[in-house]
Amino acid sequence: MADKRFVEAITPMDEDFTRWYTDIVKKAELMDYSSVKGCMVIEPYGYAIWENIQKILDKRFKELGHENVYMPMFIPESLLNKEKEHVKGFAPEVAWVTQGGGEKLEERLCVRPTSEVLFCEHYQKVIHSWRDLPKLYNQWCSVVRWEKTTRPFLRSSEFLWQEGHTMHETPEEAKEETMRMLHCYEEFYRDSLAIPAVTGQKTEKEKFAGAEATYTIEPMMHNGVALQGGTSHYFGDGFAKSFGITFTGRDNTLQHPYQTSWGVSTRMIGAIIMVHGDDSGLKLPPAIAPIQVVIVPVAQHKPGVLEKANALFEELKKAGIRVKLDDSEQSPGWKFAQYEMKGVPLRLEIGPKDIEKEQCVLVRRTDREKIFTPLGSLLEAVNEQLQKVHDQMYEQALENLNAKTFVAHNHEEFLEIAKNKPGFIKAMWCGDAACEEKLKDETGGVKSRCIPFEEEHVADTCVCCGKPATHMVYWGRQY
């Protein structure tokens, strides 16, 4: 029987979800705390997850024509102030550098919270003609936002992300890019992270500072709380005008280009934990798992067992499977618990009796079902079971999303659901930001998540004020 110590070390999620989350990120060795408040050390296993995320997305971005660049970490205050609405939105979270070496700086430098102004400064120098467009740039970097309340991966003072910044000849092209990248994220969440989500447009109150429109992907965590999983913004030509970016158009007139911005971050790791994890630890989608298959020899001291385990390791490794052979002196039960904790999608057990029968045992992390597999068809079986793990994870997450999505037809129903049923609330809205604020205050934090692209008509009037409704909105609490 598996050693229970690893299971018992995790606080049950139904007892204390926050503690459960913290236990997992620490005991699965994803991160460690640093001496700087709100900053974290991403340990090798956690960083390997990020590297796999990065690899998949970077390939996809390049297939869509984007190029990677790198902008400076520091932004002069005068440059930041060129777009007033943008500055106002980020002011509370900005970290400033005021001294260099032993001397006070003549101008404060902002540690980038995001890089719109840096890209605009560069674009002003390199865009001259319509022939220079579009500019499809992406940056992988870290950013700093001085958060008051922090939590590993979800909200930290420094985090890793990618930020795409593109310039286009026409508003139609820029709007098309904005939606294209949102759907790129949506597909990534579905196909690589096994996470379903609601997608749509942010309200005016919730949109990104300086944007004309913000679109979002909103996955639901196991406890019914939303996480903003990624955003894509249409800026129009506002930043271009503020920074004097012009180009000579096809008709020989001077014009301003149209801009987009889009990004996802290491908070996706937090989403993976909170959507898929259980009381035994992580459950990692095969596409981004650092170890897709772990080989555990049973009775490895017996003749031929380690030799066969090594042969299977080499076969899977050669086929491109991320595989680990644990031939340490720990008991098989200890290893089973350890790799369940770390979320490895598939376990391969091989012992003397299996070798006699020319088979091995595959065990899925999702349901612990044992599949007796002929060694002659191992690779085919491993790929099939990895896909099965992905599909099971997606279906479980979708069931949770559907089970925790409710409909409120009026104000009373909205308040009752918000108080007693964690999850999303579908309700009609008049379009007035005052109603958003009132609902947030009345419920202690339920906010608009997005206006979905496919709206249902669940009532005629606003769930808050009773006036005629203009949109159906998904509402919920957020991390």
Residue, then its C-alpha position, 0 to 999 in steps of 0.5 A: m500500500a502507498d505510503k500515506r505521508f505525502v497525502e496526509a501532508i496536504t490540507p484537504m481542499d474542502e477544509d481550507f482551499t487556500r491552505w490546500y493551494t499553498d501546501i501543493v505549491k510548496k510540497a510539489e516543489l514548484m516555488d519557494y519564498s524569497s527575502v523580498k516580500g511578494c517575490m518567489v523563487i520558481e524551482p526547477y519543477g515549476y520552471a519546467i512547467w513554464e518552459n513547456i507553456q512557453k515552448i508551445l505558445d512561442k511556436r504558435f506565435k511564430e506560426l502566426g507571424h510574430e517575432n520576439v524582441y526584448m525591451p528595457m526593464f526601466i521606463p523614464e517617468s516622462l515616457l510613462n506620462k505620455e499616455k495619461e489614462h494608462v499611467k493612471g491605471f497602473a500608478p498604484e502598482v508602480a515600483w520606482v528607481t530613484q538612485g543609481g550607484g551613489e547618486k540620485l537620478e535626475e529622473r525617476l525610472c519605473v520598473r516596467p509593469t507592462s511595456e506599451v510605452l516602450f514599444c511605442e517609443h521604438y515603433q515611432k522610430v521604425i514605422h515610416s510607411w504602410r510597407d512597414l506594417p504590420k509590426l507583429y512583436n512579442q516579448w518574453c520577460s518579467v514585470v513588476r507590480w507592487e501588489k498589496t496582497t500576494r499569493p504564489f503564481l496568482r499575484s506576485s510583485e514580480f512575475l513572468w509573462q509574454e506580452g504581444h504588441t502589434m501595429h497595423e495599417t487599419p482598424e479592421e486589421a488590428k481588431e482582427e489581430t485582437m480576436r485572433m490572439l484571444h482565440c489563440y489563448e482559448e485554444f491553448y487553454r483547451d488543447s494544452l492545459a485541458i481547461p475550459a473557459v468563458t471568453g468575452q469582452k470586459t466592461e468599460k469599467e474593467k477594461f485595460a487602462g488606455a484600451e478601447a476594448t479588452y477581451t478576456i478568457e475566464p477559467m473557473m477554479h475548483n472552488g468556483v472562483a474566477l481567474q483572469g487567464g489572459t487578455s487581448h486589447y484593442f488600442g485603436d490609434g490612441f497610443a500612436k497619437s500620444f507618441g507621434i507614431t505616423f506612417t505614409g499611407r497608400d494614398n500618400t497621406l500621413q496616418h496613425p497606425y492601430q495597435t493591439s496588446w495581449g498577454v498571459s503569465t505564470r498565473m496559468i500555473g496557479a490555474i492548472i493547480m486550482v482547476h485540476g489538483d486534488d487532495s493527493g496533489l497536482k494533476l498536470p496536463p500531459a502537454i505541459a507536464p515536465i514528466q509525462v511518464v514515470i517508470v517505477p520498477v517493482a522488486q527492482h533488486k530481482p534479476g532483469v528488472l532494472e535492465k528492462a526498466n532502462a530499456l523501456f525508458e530508452e524506448l519512450k525517450k527516443a520517441g519524444i516522451r518526457v520520461k523519468l526512471d526512478d530506480s532509487e532505493q525508496s519503496p514503490g509505494w513511496k514513489f507512487a505517492q511522490y509522483e501523484m503529488k507531482g502530478v505526473p500524468l502516467r505511471l508505468e510499473i514493471g516487475p518480474k511477473d510483468i516481464e514474464k508476461e511481456q507486459c507492463v502496467l500503466v496507471r493514469r493519474t486522473d482515476r488510478e485505473k490500471i491498464f495491462t499493456p503488452l510491451g510490443s505496443l507500449l508507445e501506442a498505448v502510452n500516447e493513447q493513455l496520455q490523450k485519455v488523461h487530457d480528455q478526462m481532465y478537460e471533462q472534469a473541469l467542464e463539469n465543474l464549470n457547468a455545475k457552478t454556473f447559475v442564472a439570476h433573473n432578478h436582484e434578490e436571486f443575484l444576492e442569494i446566489a452570491k451569498n450561498k453558491p460559489g461560481f459564475i452568475k449569468a445575469m442581465w445588466c443595463g450597461d451602467a458602471a454604477c450598477e457594477e459597483k453596487l453589486k460588488d459592494e452588496t456582495g463583498g466582491v462579486k464583479s463582472r467577468c465578461i460579456p460573452f460573445e454568445e449572449e443569452h437572454v435570461a431576463d428583460t431588465c438589469v439585475c441591479c436597477g430594474k432598467p431595460a437590460t443591454h447585455m448578459v454578463y458573467w459575474g463572479r469573484q476573482y483571484 
